[in-house]
Amino acid sequence: MDEKSSTTRTLTAESLAAALKTFATTLSQHSARQSDLIDIFATALKDLHAEVQRGRARNRKLQARLEQTEARLSELERVVTAMRRQGWVN
């Protein structure tokens, strides 16, 4: 009976070792997938950040052009008003 008990323990230990090995392999695979997903997400965030920065730069340029145009229009309006006062423009 002692021999049967020993055989049962050996089979149980082997089964447990096989289950732990399978678990470790599965865990490793999941870890690798998560790492890949994190890399993809990080790349997407970097790309998004770069696009936002380009958009901000574009907006600053457009804002500067708008301010220059408004200043020129104000100057033109001042000149036209002066010309009207002098009777050069109706």
Stockholm file with secondary structure:
# STOCKHOLM 1.0

chainA/1-90         MDEKSSTTRTLTAESLAAALKTFATTLSQHSARQSDLIDIFATALKDLHAEVQRGRARNRKLQARLEQTEARLSELERVVTAMRRQGWVN
#=GR chainA/1-90 SS CHHHHHHHHHHHHHHHHHHHHHHHHHHHHHHHHHHHHHHHHHHHHHHHHHHHHHHHHHHHHHHHHHHHHHHHHHHHHHHHHHHHHTTSCC
#=GC SS_cons        CHHHHHHHHHHHHHHHHHHHHHHHHHHHHHHHHHHHHHHHHHHHHHHHHHHHHHHHHHHHHHHHHHHHHHHHHHHHHHHHHHHHHTTSCC
//
